[in-house]
Amino acid sequence: MTHLRTRMTSTMLVFGIFFTLSCSTLSLSNEPAETLYERGQFSKALSSVNKSIEENPDDLEKKVLKAQILREVALERQNPTDRKNYYQNLRDVTDELSFTTKDYQGKTDSILVKAWSHEQGEGVRYLQEDDTDTYEIHFDKIISHFDNASVIIPDSLITYSLKSTTFYRHGETQNAISTLERAQDIGVELTPQIREKVAYLYLESGNLSKSIEIYEDLVAQHPEEQEYRHGLINALILNENHDESIKLLMSLSDEYPERREYIEALATERYFKISREIEDIILTDTGEYLATEDVEAIKEELAEIGELFQNIETERPARETHQYRVASFYTDSGNKLLSLSKNAEDQLAQLIVTKAEGFLELSLPYWRYLTETFPENRDYSQKLYNTYKLLGMNDDAELLEQQINF
C-alpha cells in the first residue's frame, strides 16, 4: 500500500455520485445521525446523515460521520458482493474530504484502513483454507473480498497480488495475469517480485515470448538475483531458444562451479540441442554422405557432454534421477549415432558404429545399478535388456530375461 489517496479530477463528478446515493437512501429519521450511529442503527443513521449533508453541504464533520456509518452499513451485509457500492461511496466521501481539506486526513485514513483490513483479512482467511473443496466453495467470496479491498484502497499492490493468486489456484491463469496488468494500468508500481510473478504466469499460459521479455528485463536490472535467471532459462528452454539457454547455464556454471545442478542442466540442454541437430541430419535426405568434419564435431560434442555427466557422477554417485539421466544420455546417443551411420560412407559409417557401441557400453553400469537397486521399476530392466540386444550380448539379455521374467 503506497498511497491512500487518488487525485480528484472533478468535484462535480464526486458530488453527483454523492447526491445520487443520498437520494436513494431509506426512510428518513428525525433523530440525530450521531445518536442512531451510537445505537448501532446504521441504516437509519445513514438516512439521517444524508439529510443533514443535503441541508448543509459544507458540514465536513457530518461527512466524516457518513464515512464511519458507510463502513458499518457495508459490514451489515453478509454477502461481501453487496458491500461494494457502500465501499465505493465511502471512498468517494473520503476523497471529497481530502480534496477539500487535510484536517480530517487522519480520521478518514483510519476509516479506510479499518475497512480495507477487514476485507483483506477475510479474503486471506478463506484463501488459506487447505481443503480444496472448501476453497472451491468460497472462491467467489474470496474474489469479492479482494474486489472490496481494491475499491477501498485502489493502489494496494498486495491486494492485486492475492487476487491474482486466487485466480491462479482456481485454474484461471489468464485472469491472474489480467489482475496484475490492471494494477499496472491504474498506476500501481509492480515490485520486481510481482513482475517475476507475471513472467511466470505468462510462462504457465504459454505466452513464452512475453515471459522471456519480462525475465530478460528483470535479469538486466537485477543480475544478482539467481531466481530471475532461473526463470529466464526455463522460458528459453520451453521456447527452444537453446543457444541462449546454454549461454546462461555456462555463465552460471562458471560463476557457481560448486552448484552441480547447473552443470547437469547445462549437459542436458547441450545434449538436447545436439540431439535435434542429429535428428535433422537423419531426416533430411540430401542424397549426399556426411562429411568427416561434421561427424567429428558431433562426436566431440557428445564426448564433452559425457564428461560433464561423469564429473557430476563423482559428486552424486547414488542419486536415482542422475543415474537415469546419464544412462539415458549414453543409450540415446548410441542409438542416434547408429541411425546417423546410415548417412555415411562405409569407412566413416563403421567409425560411427564403433563410437555408438562405445556409448551403449558406457550406459550398462548405470542400467545395471538401476535395475538392481529399483527392481520394481520394469522400465530400467527393459532398457538394460534392449541395450544388451543392441550390443549383441544375447547371453546377458537371455539371463536377464529369466531373472526378471518379462
C-alpha positions in Angstrom: 0.0 0.0 0.0 1.9 3.0 -1.2 -0.8 5.7 -1.1 -4.2 6.2 0.4 -5.3 8.9 -2.0 -6.3 9.1 -5.6 -6.3 12.6 -7.2 -9.7 14.0 -7.7 -10.4 15.1 -11.2 -13.8 16.7 -10.8 -15.6 17.8 -7.6 -18.8 17.9 -9.7 -18.4 14.2 -10.5 -17.9 13.3 -6.9 -20.8 15.5 -5.8 -23.0 13.8 -8.5 -22.3 10.3 -7.1 -22.7 11.6 -3.6 -26.0 13.3 -4.4 -27.4 10.2 -6.2 -26.6 7.9 -3.3 -28.0 10.5 -0.9 -31.4 10.5 -2.7 -31.5 6.7 -2.8 -31.4 6.1 0.9 -34.1 4.5 3.1 -36.7 6.3 5.2 -35.6 9.4 6.9 -35.3 9.9 10.7 -35.7 13.0 12.8 -33.1 11.7 15.3 -29.5 12.9 15.0 -27.3 10.7 13.0 -24.8 10.6 15.8 -27.4 9.1 18.2 -28.5 6.5 15.7 -24.9 5.6 15.0 -24.1 5.1 18.6 -27.2 2.8 19.0 -26.0 0.7 16.1 -28.9 1.7 13.9 -26.7 2.2 10.9 -29.2 2.3 8.1 -31.3 4.9 9.9 -28.1 6.8 10.7 -27.1 6.9 7.0 -30.5 8.3 6.1 -30.2 10.9 8.8 -26.7 12.0 7.9 -27.6 12.2 4.2 -30.4 14.5 5.1 -28.1 16.7 7.2 -25.5 16.9 4.4 -28.1 17.7 1.8 -29.3 20.6 4.0 -25.7 21.8 4.8 -23.2 20.5 2.2 -20.3 22.3 4.0 -20.7 20.3 7.2 -17.4 18.4 7.0 -17.9 16.7 10.4 -21.1 15.1 9.0 -19.2 13.8 6.1 -16.6 12.2 8.4 -19.5 10.6 10.3 -21.0 9.4 7.0 -17.8 7.7 6.2 -17.9 5.9 9.5 -21.5 4.9 9.0 -20.9 3.6 5.5 -18.3 1.3 6.8 -20.7 -0.1 9.3 -23.6 -0.4 6.9 -21.3 -2.3 4.5 -20.3 -4.8 7.2 -24.0 -5.5 7.9 -24.3 -7.1 4.5 -23.5 -10.8 4.9 -22.6 -11.2 1.2 -19.4 -9.3 0.5 -20.6 -8.7 -3.0 -23.3 -6.5 -1.6 -20.8 -4.2 0.1 -19.1 -2.9 -2.9 -21.4 0.1 -3.6 -21.2 1.2 0.0 -17.4 1.0 -0.1 -17.3 3.0 -3.3 -19.5 5.6 -1.6 -17.1 5.6 1.4 -14.2 6.1 -0.9 -15.9 9.0 -2.7 -16.7 10.7 0.5 -13.2 10.4 1.9 -11.7 11.6 -1.4 -14.0 14.6 -1.4 -12.9 15.5 2.1 -9.3 15.1 1.2 -9.8 17.3 -1.8 -11.4 20.0 0.4 -9.1 19.9 3.4 -6.4 17.9 5.1 -7.8 18.5 8.6 -9.6 15.1 8.6 -6.9 13.1 6.9 -6.0 11.0 10.0 -9.7 10.1 10.7 -10.6 9.2 7.1 -7.4 7.2 6.6 -8.2 5.3 9.8 -11.7 4.5 8.5 -10.3 3.4 5.1 -7.6 1.2 6.7 -10.0 -0.5 9.0 -12.4 -1.2 6.2 -9.6 -2.4 3.9 -8.0 -4.6 6.7 -11.3 -6.4 7.3 -11.9 -7.2 3.6 -8.3 -8.1 3.0 -8.2 -10.3 6.1 -11.4 -12.2 5.2 -10.1 -12.8 1.7 -6.8 -14.1 3.1 -8.5 -16.3 5.7 -10.6 -18.1 3.0 -7.6 -18.2 0.6 -5.6 -20.1 3.3 -8.1 -22.9 3.5 -6.2 -26.0 2.8 -9.2 -28.2 1.8 -9.7 -28.0 -1.9 -13.5 -28.4 -1.8 -13.8 -25.6 0.8 -11.6 -23.4 -1.3 -13.8 -24.0 -4.4 -17.0 -23.2 -2.4 -15.5 -19.9 -1.2 -13.9 -18.8 -4.4 -16.4 -16.2 -5.4 -16.4 -14.9 -1.8 -12.6 -14.5 -1.8 -12.7 -12.6 -5.1 -15.4 -10.3 -3.7 -13.4 -9.6 -0.6 -10.4 -8.6 -2.6 -12.5 -6.6 -5.0 -13.9 -4.7 -2.0 -10.4 -4.1 -0.7 -9.3 -2.7 -4.0 -12.3 -0.3 -4.0 -11.4 1.0 -0.6 -7.6 1.4 -1.3 -7.2 1.2 -5.1 -3.4 1.2 -5.1 -2.8 -1.7 -2.7 -0.4 -4.0 -4.6 -0.8 -6.8 -2.1 -4.5 -7.0 -2.8 -4.0 -7.4 -6.5 -1.3 -10.0 -5.9 -3.5 -12.0 -3.6 -6.4 -11.8 -6.1 -4.1 -13.0 -8.8 -3.1 -15.9 -6.6 -6.7 -16.8 -6.0 -7.4 -16.9 -9.8 -4.2 -19.0 -10.4 -5.2 -21.5 -7.7 -8.6 -21.7 -9.4 -7.0 -22.6 -12.7 -7.7 -19.2 -14.2 -4.2 -18.2 -15.3 -5.4 -15.5 -17.8 -7.5 -13.8 -15.1 -4.5 -14.0 -12.8 -2.4 -12.1 -15.4 -5.2 -9.6 -16.1 -5.5 -8.8 -12.4 -1.8 -7.7 -12.2 -1.9 -5.9 -15.5 -5.0 -4.0 -14.3 -2.9 -2.8 -11.3 -0.2 -1.6 -13.6 -2.7 0.1 -15.8 -4.0 2.3 -13.0 -0.5 3.3 -12.0 0.4 0.8 -9.3 4.1 0.2 -9.4 4.9 -3.5 -9.6 7.8 -4.7 -7.5 10.4 -6.9 -9.1 8.9 -9.9 -7.2 5.5 -9.2 -8.6 6.9 -8.7 -12.1 8.6 -12.1 -11.8 5.2 -13.5 -10.8 3.7 -12.0 -14.0 6.5 -13.5 -16.1 5.9 -16.9 -14.5 2.1 -16.7 -15.2 2.9 -15.8 -18.9 5.1 -18.9 -19.0 2.3 -21.0 -17.5 -0.2 -19.6 -20.0 2.1 -20.5 -22.9 3.0 -16.9 -23.9 6.7 -17.6 -23.8 7.8 -14.6 -25.8 6.2 -12.2 -23.2 7.6 -14.3 -20.4 11.1 -14.1 -21.8 10.7 -10.3 -22.4 9.9 -9.7 -18.7 12.5 -12.1 -17.4 15.2 -10.5 -19.6 14.3 -7.1 -18.2 14.4 -8.4 -14.6 17.8 -10.1 -15.2 19.2 -6.9 -16.8 18.0 -4.8 -13.8 18.8 -7.3 -11.1 21.7 -9.5 -12.3 22.4 -10.6 -8.7 19.1 -12.4 -8.4 19.5 -16.0 -9.4 15.8 -16.8 -9.4 15.3 -14.4 -12.3 18.0 -16.1 -14.3 16.4 -19.5 -13.5 13.1 -18.2 -14.7 14.6 -16.9 -17.9 16.4 -20.2 -18.6 13.2 -22.1 -18.1 11.4 -19.9 -20.5 14.1 -20.1 -23.1 14.3 -23.8 -22.9 10.5 -24.1 -23.3 10.7 -21.8 -26.3 13.5 -23.9 -27.7 16.0 -21.0 -27.6 18.7 -23.4 -26.8 21.7 -21.3 -27.7 20.6 -18.6 -25.3 19.8 -21.0 -22.5 23.2 -22.7 -22.9 25.0 -19.3 -22.7 23.2 -18.5 -19.4 23.8 -22.0 -18.0 27.5 -21.8 -18.9 27.7 -18.4 -17.1 26.0 -19.8 -14.0 28.3 -22.9 -14.1 31.4 -20.7 -14.2 30.0 -18.4 -11.5 29.0 -21.2 -9.2 31.1 -24.2 -10.0 30.0 -26.0 -6.8 26.4 -26.0 -7.9 26.2 -29.3 -9.7 22.6 -28.8 -10.8 23.8 -26.0 -13.1 26.3 -28.4 -14.7 23.7 -31.1 -15.0 21.2 -28.7 -16.6 23.9 -27.5 -19.0 24.8 -31.0 -20.0 21.1 -31.9 -20.6 20.5 -28.7 -22.6 23.6 -29.2 -24.7 22.6 -32.8 -25.4 19.0 -31.8 -26.4 20.5 -29.3 -28.9 22.9 -31.7 -30.5 20.3 -34.4 -30.4 18.0 -32.2 -32.5 20.8 -31.5 -34.9 21.4 -35.2 -35.4 17.7 -35.9 -36.0 17.6 -33.1 -38.6 20.6 -34.7 -40.4 18.9 -38.2 -40.3 15.5 -36.8 -41.5 17.0 -34.6 -44.3 17.7 -36.9 -47.3 20.0 -34.8 -49.5 21.5 -37.8 -51.3 25.0 -36.8 -50.0 27.1 -38.6 -47.5 28.1 -36.9 -44.2 31.4 -35.0 -44.2 34.1 -36.3 -41.8 34.4 -33.0 -40.1 30.7 -32.9 -39.3 30.8 -36.3 -37.7 33.9 -35.3 -35.7 32.1 -32.2 -34.5 29.2 -34.4 -33.3 31.4 -36.9 -31.7 33.4 -34.2 -29.9 30.2 -32.5 -28.6 28.8 -35.8 -27.3 32.2 -36.6 -25.6 32.2 -33.2 -23.8 28.6 -33.7 -22.6 29.6 -37.2 -21.4 32.5 -35.6 -19.4 30.1 -33.2 -17.8 27.9 -36.0 -16.7 30.9 -38.0 -15.5 32.1 -35.1 -13.4 28.7 -34.9 -11.7 28.8 -38.7 -11.2 31.8 -38.3 -8.9 29.8 -35.9 -6.7 26.5 -37.8 -6.5 27.0 -41.5 -7.5 23.9 -42.9 -5.9 21.2 -40.4 -6.9 18.5 -42.2 -8.9 17.5 -39.3 -11.2 21.0 -38.6 -12.1 21.8 -42.3 -12.7 18.8 -42.4 -15.0 19.7 -39.2 -16.8 23.3 -40.4 -17.5 22.1 -43.9 -18.6 19.6 -42.3 -20.9 22.2 -40.0 -22.4 24.6 -42.8 -23.3 21.8 -45.1 -24.6 20.2 -42.3 -26.7 23.5 -41.1 -28.0 24.4 -44.6 -29.1 21.0 -45.1 -30.8 21.2 -41.8 -32.6 24.8 -42.5 -33.8 23.7 -45.9 -35.1 21.0 -44.1 -37.1 23.4 -41.5 -38.3 25.9 -44.1 -39.6 23.4 -44.9 -42.4 24.1 -41.4 -43.8 27.9 -42.0 -44.1 30.2 -43.9 -46.4 31.4 -47.3 -45.4 34.6 -46.5 -43.6 33.2 -43.4 -41.8 30.0 -45.4 -41.1 32.0 -48.1 -39.3 33.7 -45.4 -37.2 30.4 -44.0 -36.2 29.1 -47.5 -35.3 32.1 -48.1 -33.1 31.5 -44.8 -31.3 27.8 -45.7 -30.9 28.7 -49.1 -29.4 31.1 -47.3 -27.0 28.3 -45.1 -25.8 26.0 -48.1 -25.3 28.6 -49.9 -23.3 29.0 -46.9 -21.1 25.3 -47.0 -20.3 25.4 -50.6 -19.0 26.7 -49.9 -15.4 24.0 -47.3 -14.9 21.2 -49.5 -16.2 22.5 -52.4 -14.1 22.7 -50.3 -11.0 19.1 -49.0 -11.5 17.8 -52.5 -12.3 19.3 -54.0 -9.1 18.5 -51.1 -6.8 15.0 -50.5 -8.1 13.7 -53.9 -9.2 10.1 -52.8 -9.1 10.7 -50.4 -12.0 10.5 -52.6 -15.0 11.5 -49.7 -17.3 15.1 -49.9 -16.0 15.3 -53.6 -16.7 13.7 -53.2 -20.1 16.3 -50.6 -21.0 19.1 -52.8 -19.9 17.7 -55.7 -21.9 17.4 -53.6 -25.0 20.9 -52.3 -24.7 22.2 -55.9 -24.3 20.4 -56.8 -27.6 21.8 -53.8 -29.4 25.3 -54.8 -28.4 24.8 -58.4 -29.4 25.1 -59.5 -25.8 22.4 -62.1 -26.3 23.5 -64.4 -23.4 23.3 -61.5 -20.9 19.9 -60.5 -22.4 18.6 -64.0 -22.0 19.8 -64.3 -18.4 18.2 -61.0 -17.5 15.0 -62.1 -19.1 15.0 -65.3 -17.0 15.7 -63.3 -13.8 13.1 -60.6 -14.4 10.6 -62.7 -16.2 9.3 -60.1 -18.6 
